[in-house]
Amino acid sequence: MIFSPIFSLRRRARFAVRSSVAVVAAVFSLVLGTTAFAADAATASISPFINKDTLAVVRVNFDNIDVARFAETLDGIVATALKDFGYDAASVEKIGAELDKTFAAFAEDGQNALSEARQTTLPGEIFFVVQSTKGEGAAFLIPVEKLSDAQRDQLTATAKLAGQSAGFEAAVYQKRWLVVASDLKAFGRYYKNFKPGDNRKIDAFFKQNSGAFVAGYCGKLRIRPFLDAATDGATQEILNAQSRSVRDALEIFDTTFVDAGLTFDAGSCVARASFRFNAPVDSGRLLTALQGIVDEAAHQAFNADASPLTGFIAEEYVEEFKLTPLARELWRGQMRSQLPKQNGAELVFERDLTKAAAKASGSAALYLVGLSALGQVVKKNAQNLDATDGEVDFEFDEAEATETPADETTVDEAEAAETPAK
């Protein structure tokens, strides 16, 4: 084949054009893709305050308050408590019928109050954002762009009034967000140079938990820098005074922690927090360290020299009935039951507050019955005491009570001094 310079030149030109078109298309695709992501993000309303390095975001979504569902949850709590306390099925059914009426009225009033608040001072959602463990950019952000002028003004006034007692300032920022922060000038300086960007982990978390009343995500957390910022760099000195388990827990957390998420459902009253680490061995090591902290705290609080029991139980009884070791094990068992459960590389806290409330209701009923019985015993003993002959010697010295020190003035003398002479 004979080489043609003209043919080669044309082919290079076509290649250059196609390459340019491809580059332009790629750029538009990237820009449009980023824009679409920001618009579709679960945190789109505060996207200017988020980038790939954002430490934590917490959202409270008031639109996810289901008053009717919450009323049903309360109804279930009472029913469970009644069954646990031993009420028969017929009684539970009759009480339940009345509870249905009570909670129906509660749900109606609650929904009306919520709707009225949403039209005045209650926003759709509130965000808390913090950019680093040093507390940079920390602020509450309330989107107000879609509110009326009256709503925005009233919400701002309410936030200013509420924040004063806690040392917070509040102001509308760029007519789009109501910002509540400890220092608004520092907030403005920080975000003046802030470069927003995508954070797909944060967005994925909030999309997955879009129905939660409270949802929060935290990533890249390290405790030591946080302590350094809070203690002016004296972290190591503080840690040296702590137990080995505390130092181990801090080291394991800071070297293996990946991210964490928390949610609270206002309807079912279920709270969940999950902490993810590099591998199951890391979460297991941290859990062991936490258990060690509990064990050490139990031994320190309940020992022969310093037992809190001796504050309200005679020391001889504490010793005779071996109450300190018993109290130590009960306390340690209770604290261990509050530790997270290991699920692979995660440590998970999960609490169904309805079950806890039901148990607490049953316990409260037992306590009331016990106090009632104790009151009857005290009353009976008091009646018996009044009926006995003779006097009870309280070893009270009347001379000490009537003697007035030379440098003190009695109430009668003071009154006499203030009474003008006739």
RODO-2510 file (C-alpha; in nm, 4 decimals, decimal comma):
residues 422
     n   res          X          Y          Z
     1     m     0,0000     0,0000     0,0000
     2     i     0,1347     0,3421    -0,0991
     3     f     0,1588     0,5821     0,1982
     4     s    -0,0454     0,8990     0,1556
     5     p     0,0413     1,2008     0,3724
     6     i    -0,2969     1,3598     0,2964
     7     f    -0,4856     1,0466     0,4069
     8     s    -0,2841     1,0308     0,7295
     9     l    -0,3563     1,3959     0,8033
    10     r    -0,7311     1,3508     0,7566
    11     r    -0,7358     1,0434     0,9805
    12     r    -0,5503     1,2324     1,2543
    13     a    -0,7952     1,5197     1,2275
    14     r    -1,0957     1,2854     1,2620
    15     f    -0,9289     1,1164     1,5600
    16     a    -0,8617     1,4534     1,7242
    17     v    -1,2261     1,5591     1,6791
    18     r    -1,3581     1,2300     1,8207
    19     s    -1,1181     1,2592     2,1159
    20     s    -1,2259     1,6156     2,1866
    21     v    -1,5915     1,5176     2,1736
    22     a    -1,5220     1,2279     2,4108
    23     v    -1,3406     1,4548     2,6555
    24     v    -1,6190     1,7154     2,6478
    25     a    -1,8809     1,4429     2,6939
    26     a    -1,6895     1,3008     2,9865
    27     v    -1,6647     1,6440     3,1484
    28     f    -2,0377     1,7110     3,1015
    29     s    -2,1155     1,3649     3,2304
    30     l    -1,9066     1,4258     3,5400
    31     v    -2,0586     1,7685     3,6046
    32     l    -2,4142     1,6584     3,5387
    33     g    -2,3622     1,3411     3,7375
    34     t    -2,2336     1,5391     4,0358
    35     t    -2,5207     1,7863     4,0075
    36     a    -2,7745     1,5059     3,9838
    37     f    -2,6175     1,3354     4,2835
    38     a    -2,6343     1,6543     4,4901
    39     a    -2,9968     1,7170     4,3939
    40     d    -3,0962     1,3578     4,4664
    41     a    -2,8924     1,3216     4,7859
    42     a    -3,0744     1,2563     5,1110
    43     t    -2,8828     1,5502     5,2571
    44     a    -2,9348     1,7743     4,9527
    45     s    -3,0791     2,0548     5,1659
    46     i    -2,7410     2,0986     5,3403
    47     s    -2,5087     1,9849     5,0587
    48     p    -2,2933     2,3051     5,0797
    49     f    -2,1836     2,1898     5,4256
    50     i    -2,0784     1,8352     5,3321
    51     n    -1,7792     1,6871     5,1559
    52     k    -1,5859     1,3614     5,1566
    53     d    -1,4059     1,4561     5,4815
    54     t    -1,7151     1,5498     5,6857
    55     l    -1,6924     1,3737     6,0213
    56     a    -2,0553     1,3456     6,1304
    57     v    -2,4093     1,4426     6,0382
    58     v    -2,7191     1,3952     6,2553
    59     r    -3,0686     1,4582     6,1245
    60     v    -3,3915     1,4996     6,3203
    61     n    -3,6855     1,4623     6,0821
    62     f    -4,0088     1,5897     6,2349
    63     d    -4,2082     1,4693     5,9359
    64     n    -4,1316     1,1147     6,0544
    65     i    -4,3280     1,1536     6,3773
    66     d    -4,6234     0,9163     6,3522
    67     v    -4,8451     1,0123     6,6461
    68     a    -5,1009     0,7366     6,5811
    69     r    -4,8305     0,4705     6,5708
    70     f    -4,6763     0,6087     6,8880
    71     a    -5,0157     0,5877     7,0599
    72     e    -5,0406     0,2226     6,9561
    73     t    -4,6941     0,1656     7,1007
    74     l    -4,7988     0,3182     7,4340
    75     d    -5,1078     0,0994     7,4287
    76     g    -4,8881    -0,2059     7,3804
    77     i    -4,6581    -0,1030     7,6655
    78     v    -4,9459    -0,0854     7,9117
    79     a    -5,0970    -0,4142     7,7909
    80     t    -4,7617    -0,5925     7,8265
    81     a    -4,7093    -0,4469     8,1729
    82     l    -5,0545    -0,5609     8,2840
    83     k    -4,9907    -0,9173     8,1643
    84     d    -4,6491    -0,9261     8,3307
    85     f    -4,8035    -0,8053     8,6519
    86     g    -5,0522    -1,0930     8,6500
    87     y    -5,3781    -0,9382     8,5298
    88     d    -5,6138    -1,2006     8,3901
    89     a    -5,7102    -1,1972     8,0239
    90     a    -6,0610    -1,0597     8,0858
    91     s    -5,9257    -0,7655     8,2856
    92     v    -5,6627    -0,6918     8,0261
    93     e    -5,9290    -0,6907     7,7555
    94     k    -6,1579    -0,4521     7,9452
    95     i    -5,8739    -0,2195     8,0377
    96     g    -5,7520    -0,2379     7,6778
    97     a    -6,0915    -0,1260     7,5487
    98     e    -6,0751     0,1845     7,7661
    99     l    -5,7111     0,2427     7,6744
   100     d    -5,8051     0,2407     7,3068
   101     k    -6,0390     0,5340     7,3684
   102     t    -5,7801     0,7189     7,5755
   103     f    -5,4991     0,6760     7,3260
   104     a    -5,7263     0,7552     7,0320
   105     a    -5,8007     1,0920     7,1899
   106     f    -5,4302     1,1336     7,2650
   107     a    -5,3390     1,0615     6,9030
   108     e    -5,5939     1,3103     6,7703
   109     d    -5,4804     1,5891     7,0025
   110     g    -5,1151     1,5084     6,9383
   111     q    -5,1585     1,5148     6,5611
   112     n    -5,3407     1,8478     6,5773
   113     a    -5,0689     1,9958     6,7985
   114     l    -4,7978     1,8649     6,5660
   115     s    -4,9690     2,0066     6,2584
   116     e    -5,0107     2,3449     6,4251
   117     a    -4,6444     2,3465     6,5331
   118     r    -4,5300     2,2536     6,1827
   119     q    -4,7118     2,5604     6,0506
   120     t    -4,5441     2,7927     6,3007
   121     t    -4,2193     2,7131     6,4835
   122     l    -4,1434     2,3464     6,4135
   123     p    -3,9212     2,2920     6,1062
   124     g    -3,9343     1,9880     5,8815
   125     e    -3,5839     1,8779     5,9778
   126     i    -3,2817     1,9834     6,1799
   127     f    -2,9253     1,8820     6,1020
   128     f    -2,6170     1,8843     6,3212
   129     v    -2,2896     1,8870     6,1277
   130     v    -1,9304     1,8657     6,2489
   131     q    -1,6335     1,8489     6,0145
   132     s    -1,3537     1,7104     6,2339
   133     t    -1,2681     1,5805     6,5797
   134     k    -1,1445     1,9300     6,6610
   135     g    -1,5032     2,0510     6,6400
   136     e    -1,4517     2,2531     6,3235
   137     g    -1,7670     2,3760     6,1544
   138     a    -1,9920     2,2378     6,4288
   139     a    -2,3423     2,3848     6,3990
   140     f    -2,7127     2,3094     6,3884
   141     l    -2,8537     2,3760     6,0423
   142     i    -3,2243     2,4253     5,9774
   143     p    -3,3313     2,4596     5,6123
   144     v    -3,5679     2,7590     5,5930
   145     e    -3,5671     2,8387     5,2217
   146     k    -3,9148     2,6917     5,1693
   147     l    -4,0676     2,8606     5,4757
   148     s    -4,2710     3,1773     5,4631
   149     d    -4,1206     3,4994     5,5944
   150     a    -4,3417     3,4813     5,9034
   151     q    -4,2423     3,1219     5,9748
   152     r    -3,8739     3,1983     5,9251
   153     d    -3,8887     3,5022     6,1552
   154     q    -4,0746     3,3150     6,4261
   155     l    -3,8413     3,0155     6,4037
   156     t    -3,5376     3,2447     6,4231
   157     a    -3,6733     3,4242     6,7284
   158     t    -3,7459     3,0927     6,8982
   159     a    -3,3960     2,9600     6,8218
   160     k    -3,2324     3,2768     6,9564
   161     l    -3,4321     3,2600     7,2766
   162     a    -3,3643     2,8884     7,3271
   163     g    -2,9946     2,9218     7,2467
   164     q    -2,9194     3,2086     7,4855
   165     s    -2,9276     2,9935     7,7986
   166     a    -2,6864     2,7410     7,6423
   167     g    -2,4464     3,0010     7,5029
   168     f    -2,5498     2,9591     7,1385
   169     e    -2,6133     3,2222     6,8732
   170     a    -2,8688     3,1970     6,5932
   171     a    -2,9031     3,3740     6,2602
   172     v    -3,0244     3,3107     5,9056
   173     y    -2,7352     3,2335     5,6679
   174     q    -2,7680     3,3223     5,2971
   175     k    -3,1482     3,3207     5,3382
   176     r    -3,1422     2,9415     5,3131
   177     w    -3,0452     2,8081     5,6544
   178     l    -3,1052     2,9047     6,0133
   179     v    -2,7677     2,8447     6,1804
   180     v    -2,7339     2,7809     6,5544
   181     a    -2,3711     2,7738     6,6701
   182     s    -2,1556     2,8755     6,9634
   183     d    -1,9744     3,1357     6,7507
   184     l    -2,1391     3,2552     6,4294
   185     k    -1,8345     3,4553     6,3183
   186     a    -1,6132     3,1468     6,3472
   187     f    -1,8799     2,9524     6,1564
   188     g    -1,8738     3,2075     5,8752
   189     r    -1,4945     3,2112     5,8544
   190     y    -1,4725     2,8313     5,8379
   191     y    -1,7350     2,7799     5,5680
   192     k    -1,6108     3,0739     5,3610
   193     n    -1,3235     2,8533     5,2461
   194     f    -1,5103     2,5216     5,2707
   195     k    -1,5206     2,3147     4,9514
   196     p    -1,8421     2,1090     4,9269
   197     g    -1,8436     1,7683     4,7646
   198     d    -2,0086     1,4281     4,7547
   199     n    -2,0036     1,1947     5,0509
   200     r    -2,1697     0,8802     4,9230
   201     k    -2,1395     0,6962     5,2556
   202     i    -2,3370     0,9670     5,4346
   203     d    -2,5943     0,9823     5,1547
   204     a    -2,6362     0,6042     5,1435
   205     f    -2,6870     0,5910     5,5199
   206     f    -2,9575     0,8577     5,5239
   207     k    -3,1365     0,7038     5,2251
   208     q    -3,1377     0,3680     5,4004
   209     n    -3,2807     0,5268     5,7171
   210     s    -3,5120     0,7797     5,5560
   211     g    -3,8008     0,6851     5,7857
   212     a    -3,6160     0,7400     6,1145
   213     f    -3,7059     1,0250     6,3460
   214     v    -3,3371     1,0597     6,4422
   215     a    -3,0527     0,9331     6,2249
   216     g    -2,6827     1,0013     6,2561
   217     y    -2,3682     0,8940     6,0738
   218     c    -2,0094     0,9295     6,1910
   219     g    -1,6934     0,8342     6,0070
   220     k    -1,3177     0,8772     6,0529
   221     l    -1,3595     0,9436     6,4241
   222     r    -1,0453     0,9367     6,6375
   223     i    -1,0762     0,9927     7,0096
   224     r    -0,7209     1,1058     7,0846
   225     p    -0,7348     1,4238     6,8667
   226     f    -1,0707     1,5061     7,0238
   227     l    -0,9219     1,4692     7,3736
   228     d    -0,6171     1,6738     7,2715
   229     a    -0,8444     1,9561     7,1575
   230     a    -1,0498     1,9382     7,4785
   231     t    -0,7539     1,9121     7,7190
   232     d    -0,4992     2,1411     7,5513
   233     g    -0,2815     1,8472     7,4542
   234     a    -0,2767     1,6819     7,7974
   235     t    -0,4319     1,3580     7,6700
   236     q    -0,1349     1,1343     7,7439
   237     e    -0,1058     1,2613     8,0994
   238     i    -0,4741     1,1868     8,1565
   239     l    -0,4468     0,8416     7,9981
   240     n    -0,1462     0,7496     8,2121
   241     a    -0,3701     0,7796     8,5169
   242     q    -0,6287     0,5430     8,3676
   243     s    -0,6455     0,1646     8,3907
   244     r    -0,4890    -0,0631     8,1313
   245     s    -0,8326    -0,1566     7,9943
   246     v    -0,9164     0,2091     7,9269
   247     r    -0,5888     0,2654     7,7423
   248     d    -0,6375    -0,0564     7,5430
   249     a    -0,9921     0,0418     7,4459
   250     l    -0,8738     0,3832     7,3229
   251     e    -0,5904     0,2341     7,1179
   252     i    -0,8114    -0,0329     6,9593
   253     f    -1,0808     0,2214     6,8736
   254     d    -0,8459     0,4781     6,7225
   255     t    -0,6609     0,2257     6,5072
   256     t    -0,9503     0,0119     6,3814
   257     f    -1,2722     0,2202     6,3846
   258     v    -1,4374     0,2638     6,0417
   259     d    -1,7734     0,4358     6,0949
   260     a    -2,0902     0,4380     6,3032
   261     g    -2,4610     0,4921     6,2552
   262     l    -2,7452     0,5548     6,4954
   263     t    -3,1206     0,5638     6,4498
   264     f    -3,4288     0,6192     6,6620
   265     d    -3,7800     0,5395     6,5446
   266     a    -4,0341     0,7612     6,7203
   267     g    -4,3202     0,5269     6,6365
   268     s    -4,1808     0,1940     6,7586
   269     c    -3,9451     0,3554     7,0153
   270     v    -3,6529     0,1410     6,8994
   271     a    -3,3026     0,2873     6,9268
   272     r    -3,0029     0,1338     6,7485
   273     a    -2,6360     0,2267     6,7234
   274     s    -2,3801     0,0298     6,5239
   275     f    -2,0018     0,0785     6,5375
   276     r    -1,8049    -0,0820     6,2541
   277     f    -1,4382    -0,1793     6,2733
   278     n    -1,1824    -0,3171     6,0304
   279     a    -1,2433    -0,6839     6,1158
   280     p    -1,4298    -0,9079     6,3650
   281     v    -1,1088    -0,9550     6,5625
   282     d    -1,0948    -0,5789     6,6225
   283     s    -1,4545    -0,5480     6,7439
   284     g    -1,3958    -0,8523     6,9654
   285     r    -1,0826    -0,6997     7,1184
   286     l    -1,2653    -0,3749     7,1925
   287     l    -1,5564    -0,5587     7,3538
   288     t    -1,3112    -0,7483     7,5755
   289     a    -1,1499    -0,4173     7,6768
   290     l    -1,4921    -0,2697     7,7603
   291     q    -1,5720    -0,5711     7,9758
   292     g    -1,2398    -0,5193     8,1525
   293     i    -1,3311    -0,1558     8,2243
   294     v    -1,6582    -0,2701     8,3829
   295     d    -1,4815    -0,5340     8,5949
   296     e    -1,2222    -0,2856     8,7200
   297     a    -1,4897    -0,0269     8,8001
   298     a    -1,6871    -0,2881     8,9946
   299     h    -1,3851    -0,3816     9,2078
   300     q    -1,3029    -0,0176     9,2765
   301     a    -1,6587     0,0780     9,3726
   302     f    -1,7362    -0,2289     9,5821
   303     n    -1,4411    -0,3194     9,8021
   304     a    -1,3929    -0,3713    10,1726
   305     d    -1,2612    -0,0177    10,2283
   306     a    -1,5052     0,1830    10,0163
   307     s    -1,8435     0,0232     9,9587
   308     p    -2,1420     0,2477     9,8759
   309     l    -2,3596     0,0084    10,0759
   310     t    -2,2198     0,1335    10,4070
   311     g    -2,3765     0,4695    10,3330
   312     f    -2,7268     0,3395    10,4087
   313     i    -2,6773    -0,0063    10,5628
   314     a    -2,5036    -0,0636    10,8966
   315     e    -2,1447    -0,1746    10,8412
   316     e    -2,1850    -0,4813    11,0614
   317     y    -2,4759    -0,6042    10,8470
   318     v    -2,2786    -0,5447    10,5276
   319     e    -1,9984    -0,7582    10,6649
   320     e    -2,2158    -1,0254    10,8312
   321     f    -2,4311    -1,0974    10,5271
   322     k    -2,1503    -1,0547    10,2707
   323     l    -2,3445    -0,7814    10,0924
   324     t    -2,0500    -0,6092     9,9255
   325     p    -1,9490    -0,9049     9,7024
   326     l    -2,3157    -0,9600     9,6164
   327     a    -2,3670    -0,5935     9,5272
   328     r    -2,0479    -0,5962     9,3210
   329     e    -2,1620    -0,8904     9,1094
   330     l    -2,5110    -0,7486     9,0665
   331     w    -2,3694    -0,4136     8,9540
   332     r    -2,1158    -0,5754     8,7239
   333     g    -2,3816    -0,7983     8,5670
   334     q    -2,6124    -0,5034     8,5094
   335     m    -2,3360    -0,2962     8,3483
   336     r    -2,2223    -0,5852     8,1273
   337     s    -2,5790    -0,6298     8,0077
   338     q    -2,5643    -0,2720     7,8740
   339     l    -2,2536    -0,3353     7,6623
   340     p    -2,2960    -0,3772     7,2848
   341     k    -2,3321    -0,7157     7,1180
   342     q    -2,0769    -0,8276     6,8638
   343     n    -2,2043    -0,8874     6,5111
   344     g    -1,9023    -0,9678     6,2963
   345     a    -1,6959    -0,6516     6,2613
   346     e    -1,9698    -0,4460     6,4285
   347     l    -2,0570    -0,3691     6,7886
   348     v    -2,4309    -0,3050     6,8094
   349     f    -2,6422    -0,1357     7,0751
   350     e    -3,0133    -0,1962     7,0277
   351     r    -3,2864    -0,1080     7,2739
   352     d    -3,6575    -0,1624     7,2348
   353     l    -3,7807     0,1071     7,4693
   354     t    -4,1317    -0,0385     7,4696
   355     k    -4,0060    -0,3557     7,6387
   356     a    -3,7966    -0,1548     7,8798
   357     a    -4,0942     0,0656     7,9628
   358     a    -4,3166    -0,2372     8,0130
   359     k    -4,0662    -0,3887     8,2538
   360     a    -4,0294    -0,0571     8,4315
   361     s    -4,4094    -0,0272     8,4610
   362     g    -4,4305    -0,3716     8,6165
   363     s    -4,1418    -0,2939     8,8502
   364     a    -4,3003     0,0364     8,9465
   365     a    -4,6248    -0,1411     9,0296
   366     l    -4,4345    -0,3869     9,2479
   367     y    -4,2568    -0,1016     9,4239
   368     l    -4,5876     0,0758     9,4868
   369     v    -4,7372    -0,2388     9,6357
   370     g    -4,4276    -0,2846     9,8494
   371     l    -4,4339     0,0758     9,9700
   372     s    -4,8031     0,0449    10,0473
   373     a    -4,7387    -0,2649    10,2582
   374     l    -4,4467    -0,0954    10,4309
   375     g    -4,6645     0,2071    10,5031
   376     q    -4,9230    -0,0143    10,6707
   377     v    -4,6528    -0,1710    10,8894
   378     v    -4,5172     0,1700    10,9905
   379     k    -4,8654     0,2975    11,0655
   380     k    -4,9449    -0,0065    11,2784
   381     n    -4,6193     0,0256    11,4726
   382     a    -4,6865     0,3957    11,5316
   383     q    -5,0318     0,3140    11,6717
   384     n    -4,8810     0,0514    11,9009
   385     l    -4,6217     0,3039    12,0200
   386     d    -4,8916     0,5596    12,1052
   387     a    -5,0827     0,2951    12,3023
   388     t    -4,7882     0,2001    12,5268
   389     d    -4,7448     0,3485    12,8758
   390     g    -4,4408     0,5448    12,9802
   391     e    -4,2147     0,7820    12,7945
   392     v    -3,9590     0,7141    12,5261
   393     d    -3,6113     0,8412    12,6154
   394     f    -3,4466     1,0011    12,3119
   395     e    -3,1478     1,1098    12,5234
   396     f    -3,2326     1,4710    12,4517
   397     d    -3,0800     1,7259    12,6883
   398     e    -3,3283     2,0094    12,7415
   399     a    -3,0574     2,2260    12,8957
   400     e    -2,8632     2,2190    12,5705
   401     a    -3,1717     2,3176    12,3770
   402     t    -3,2656     2,6129    12,5998
   403     e    -2,9151     2,7490    12,6521
   404     t    -2,8421     3,0539    12,4367
   405     p    -2,4796     3,1437    12,3567
   406     a    -2,3702     3,4878    12,4755
   407     d    -2,2914     3,6091    12,1266
   408     e    -2,6217     3,5031    11,9696
   409     t    -2,9573     3,6786    11,9695
   410     t    -3,2775     3,4788    12,0076
   411     v    -3,5799     3,5256    11,7829
   412     d    -3,7799     3,6820    12,0705
   413     e    -3,4993     3,9296    12,1450
   414     a    -3,4769     4,0268    11,7797
   415     e    -3,8529     4,0825    11,7610
   416     a    -3,8433     4,2921    12,0776
   417     a    -3,5619     4,5053    11,9388
   418     e    -3,7591     4,5743    11,6229
   419     t    -4,0809     4,6702    11,8110
   420     p    -4,0943     5,0490    11,8651
   421     a    -4,1480     5,1686    12,2223
   422     k    -4,4961     5,2994    12,3058
***
